[in-house]
Amino acid sequence: MREGQVEAERTSVGVAEARELILGAVAPLGTETVGLAEASGRVLAESIRAGISLPPADNSAMDGYAVRAADTAGAPVTLRMGEDLPAGKRSQRKLVAGEAARIMTGAALPEGADAVVMVEDTETDGARVVLHRSASLGQHVRRAGEDVRPGTPIAEPGAVLRAPLVGMLAALGRALVSVRTRPRVAVLATGDELVEPDRLRDDGRIASSNSYALCAALREIGAEPVYLGIAPDEPEVIAQRFRAALACDAVISSGGVSVGDRDWIKRVLVSLGGKMRLWRIAMKPGAPLAFVWVDGKPVFGLPGNPVSTFVTFEQFVRPALLRMMGHTKIFRPVTRARLDAEYTKPAGRAHFVRVALEERAGEWWATQSGEQGSNILLSLVRADGLAFVPAEATRLARGESVAVQRVHDAALAAEPGI
């Protein structure tokens, strides 16, 4: 074993220490310029300031008639019909006293007009229009620049390009925007016992569900998964797959990181020049996790049991990738909930318990969503979150408050909360 491997394997570290170590090792990737149509969900890499006014001119908030407010006093009044102004057309003449211009929502007011009477309060009489209500100065008028003016701050680096921001950029005439690069993440499963789902037979082997779950989780955060298939428990083949994987920005493998005779991941990565930063974490499920730095790339060797894979991805890999993508908020939101039943465990390892949440009398209650074995996927499917039980705890009474990490919430938090 090389220097660093022994150090990493000396003892288990706590969840918070492991998270700090991993997040401290990764940094945002570079930037690229993309078209606005491809920018949705990306992380902004530039400061945005308005270059124009929105609206660019005083315009109508209603379908109706642009008028001089003074001409409507003592309504009902009758005014001459002037020009017709659809949206997108600017008047080339001034509205004079005693005249009204038919105007559509969003159309620029003609010079001289200072109010709009909505069409419901009017009726036409040949070349004239009868206004049944008087108008106050500025009525139904959107003022130029009331949304933004040139120089108004719009967004800073780290902002997520959600629909409103994309719409604002389009309104400002931006066709291109600078964003953080999306990571390409290699996904590799290892193990002679694994087959692709469409090759599942009654021969003792199991489907490689972790690969598909990981690729789905990567797509959910906007990363680009690169699936490299299943590697058998042969160190030469595993090494070959990892060499190919290192063309990506990060690598995730599942299986082969424990202490069995055929658990090759750590040894292979060290043989490729990798430096072991972390191996064991004092948590359940998911104690074995290899975090290795190889050729300037982070490699995450996750455990093979499906729930262990999911939990370690959620706690360590997901926030690390979000940081690489330039996000400033990288953690799942946390809710406080009361336990619906007593929970006991030995001291020494933190537990992540799959729970369903129910609101009762204004408080959240957490109930185990099923069996808690690291191979039990159904309780994960039925879970709303992961209840965190600290390493030092041995017994939590019914009704005691715990932090529950909400694993299906699209919102992100700046702090881990656990």
Disulfide bonds with the S-S distance in Angstrom:
none
